[in-house]
Amino acid sequence: MQAAVDAFGQPEVRQKLLITLGILTALGRRAYRGVVAPAQVDVLMRAYDQERHDGGTFESGVEFALRRLLVSPEFLRSEER
């Protein structure tokens, strides 16, 4: 993911991506009740990117990724430990 972040030259774009990555990683850790795999975070980041590409705001991008997380099979099948 670091290579994708480095591909953006604008500091504000990089900063928002890093913030988004942090938010989605933290949400994933709580939702999946443990370590979140990079592939799981990538799915959430793609959802965020899709919403932003479609004209959404930073906030709507995070919301769209959260919606994706809530319908993921890993979240729906997770069990309390």
C-alpha positions in Angstrom: 0.0 0.0 0.0 2.9 2.3 0.6 3.8 2.3 -3.1 0.3 3.4 -3.9 0.5 6.2 -1.4 3.9 7.3 -2.8 2.4 7.5 -6.3 0.5 10.7 -5.4 2.6 13.8 -5.5 0.3 16.2 -3.7 0.9 16.3 0.1 -2.8 16.8 0.9 -3.8 13.7 -1.2 -1.1 11.6 0.5 -2.2 12.8 3.9 -5.9 12.0 3.2 -4.9 8.5 2.0 -2.8 7.8 5.1 -5.7 9.0 7.3 -8.1 6.8 5.4 -5.8 3.9 5.6 -5.5 4.4 9.4 -9.3 4.7 9.8 -10.1 1.6 7.7 -7.4 -0.5 9.4 -8.7 0.4 12.8 -12.3 -0.3 11.8 -11.2 -3.6 10.3 -9.3 -4.6 13.4 -12.4 -4.0 15.5 -14.9 -5.5 13.1 -12.9 -8.6 12.4 -11.9 -8.8 16.1 -8.2 -9.1 15.5 -5.4 -8.6 13.0 -6.7 -7.3 9.7 -4.9 -8.7 6.6 -3.6 -6.3 4.0 -5.9 -7.9 1.4 -8.9 -7.0 3.7 -7.7 -3.4 3.9 -7.2 -3.2 0.2 -10.8 -4.2 -0.4 -11.9 -1.4 1.9 -9.5 1.1 0.2 -10.9 0.1 -3.2 -14.4 0.9 -2.0 -13.2 4.3 -0.7 -11.4 5.0 -4.0 -14.5 4.0 -6.0 -16.7 6.4 -4.1 -14.2 9.2 -4.4 -13.8 8.5 -8.1 -17.6 8.8 -8.5 -17.4 12.3 -7.1 -17.9 11.5 -3.4 -16.3 13.4 -0.5 -13.7 12.1 1.9 -16.4 11.4 4.4 -18.7 9.6 1.9 -15.7 7.5 0.8 -15.1 6.4 4.3 -18.8 5.7 4.8 -18.9 3.7 1.6 -15.9 1.6 2.7 -17.6 1.1 6.1 -20.7 -0.2 4.3 -18.5 -2.6 2.4 -17.0 -3.8 5.6 -20.4 -4.4 7.2 -21.5 -6.7 4.4 -18.2 -8.6 4.1 -18.4 -12.3 4.7 -15.6 -12.1 7.2 -17.6 -9.6 9.3 -20.9 -11.5 9.0 -19.3 -14.8 10.0 -17.1 -13.5 12.8 -17.7 -14.9 16.2 -17.3 -13.4 19.7 -14.2 -14.8 21.4 
